[in-house]
Amino acid sequence: MGRRKKESFYQLLQRRIREHNEADAAKLAAKAKPAAEPATPHKNGEYCKNYRKRHPETAKNAAKKWFEQFKQEHGMCYATYYYRKKHGLL
């Protein structure tokens, strides 16, 4: 085995600082709390999806009301409007 080079004072100081910082980081990691859950009660629309499952009549009535309002405003049902807009017929 070869002989190890003698560290300069600067290298020794840098090594000790690095070791100290690593030890501090390990202590902080041990004390760290797990990430908190988001404040919202639902994730990725789960709440809305489950609500519609639990209240299907409310969701159907809301959709029916929206389609009727759309028909009054545009003079045609949504499917016709969508088709004509898509094919440049409006």
Kinemage of the C-alpha trace (Angstrom):
@kinemage 1
@onewidth
@group {chain A} dominant
@subgroup {mainchain}
@vectorlist {calphas} color= white
{ca met a 1} P 0.000 0.000 0.000
{ca gly a 2} L 1.165 3.462 -0.782
{ca arg a 3} L 1.667 6.096 1.769
{ca arg a 4} L -1.026 8.673 2.188
{ca lys a 5} L -0.070 12.234 1.401
{ca lys a 6} L -0.089 14.570 4.330
{ca glu a 7} L -3.055 16.933 4.258
{ca ser a 8} L -2.408 20.612 4.249
{ca phe a 9} L -4.084 22.682 6.927
{ca tyr a 10} L -6.560 24.016 4.355
{ca gln a 11} L -7.492 20.485 3.193
{ca leu a 12} L -7.907 19.332 6.784
{ca leu a 13} L -10.134 22.308 7.545
{ca gln a 14} L -12.275 21.682 4.448
{ca arg a 15} L -12.631 17.967 5.301
{ca arg a 16} L -13.725 18.705 8.871
{ca ile a 17} L -16.232 21.327 7.723
{ca arg a 18} L -17.652 18.849 5.209
{ca glu a 19} L -17.926 16.113 7.872
{ca his a 20} L -19.581 18.545 10.265
{ca asn a 21} L -22.113 19.617 7.618
{ca glu a 22} L -22.899 15.989 6.755
{ca ala a 23} L -23.467 15.188 10.429
{ca asp a 24} L -25.801 18.190 10.765
{ca ala a 25} L -27.711 17.133 7.653
{ca ala a 26} L -28.130 13.615 9.054
{ca lys a 27} L -29.458 15.005 12.347
{ca leu a 28} L -31.944 17.253 10.524
{ca ala a 29} L -33.097 14.377 8.333
{ca ala a 30} L -33.740 12.257 11.429
{ca lys a 31} L -35.815 15.039 12.999
{ca ala a 32} L -37.689 15.952 9.813
{ca lys a 33} L -41.434 15.459 9.807
{ca pro a 34} L -43.111 13.728 6.877
{ca ala a 35} L -44.622 16.027 4.268
{ca ala a 36} L -48.065 17.259 5.242
{ca glu a 37} L -51.103 16.296 3.179
{ca pro a 38} L -52.565 19.093 1.056
{ca ala a 39} L -55.260 21.175 2.686
{ca thr a 40} L -57.842 20.148 0.094
{ca pro a 41} L -60.058 17.203 1.048
{ca his a 42} L -59.746 15.572 -2.387
{ca lys a 43} L -57.097 14.491 -4.851
{ca asn a 44} L -57.355 14.703 -8.632
{ca gly a 45} L -61.094 15.219 -8.769
{ca glu a 46} L -61.870 12.231 -6.548
{ca tyr a 47} L -64.218 14.323 -4.433
{ca cys a 48} L -66.252 15.489 -7.426
{ca lys a 49} L -66.373 12.011 -8.934
{ca asn a 50} L -67.557 10.479 -5.668
{ca tyr a 51} L -70.133 13.244 -5.189
{ca arg a 52} L -71.608 12.550 -8.617
{ca lys a 53} L -71.773 8.847 -7.763
{ca arg a 54} L -73.600 9.553 -4.504
{ca his a 55} L -75.975 12.116 -6.034
{ca pro a 56} L -76.666 10.997 -9.616
{ca glu a 57} L -80.013 12.803 -9.831
{ca thr a 58} L -78.404 16.133 -8.924
{ca ala a 59} L -75.687 15.683 -11.548
{ca lys a 60} L -78.238 14.705 -14.208
{ca asn a 61} L -80.451 17.670 -13.390
{ca ala a 62} L -77.500 20.057 -13.562
{ca ala a 63} L -76.430 18.683 -16.941
{ca lys a 64} L -79.987 18.841 -18.264
{ca lys a 65} L -80.320 22.450 -17.108
{ca trp a 66} L -76.997 23.386 -18.761
{ca phe a 67} L -78.003 21.788 -22.084
{ca glu a 68} L -81.383 23.560 -22.041
{ca gln a 69} L -79.706 26.903 -21.322
{ca phe a 70} L -77.204 26.291 -24.127
{ca lys a 71} L -80.023 25.491 -26.552
{ca gln a 72} L -81.836 28.737 -25.642
{ca glu a 73} L -78.689 30.847 -26.060
{ca his a 74} L -77.447 29.300 -29.318
{ca gly a 75} L -80.668 28.137 -30.970
{ca met a 76} L -79.388 24.574 -31.405
{ca cys a 77} L -78.359 21.698 -29.201
{ca tyr a 78} L -74.762 21.339 -28.086
{ca ala a 79} L -74.020 18.331 -30.338
{ca thr a 80} L -75.149 20.233 -33.444
{ca tyr a 81} L -73.207 23.330 -32.402
{ca tyr a 82} L -70.062 21.283 -31.737
{ca tyr a 83} L -70.310 19.455 -35.088
{ca arg a 84} L -70.850 22.669 -37.067
{ca lys a 85} L -68.045 24.489 -35.275
{ca lys a 86} L -65.659 21.579 -35.800
{ca his a 87} L -66.370 21.446 -39.536
{ca gly a 88} L -66.442 25.211 -40.066
{ca leu a 89} L -70.172 25.376 -40.733
{ca leu a 90} L -70.969 28.163 -38.272
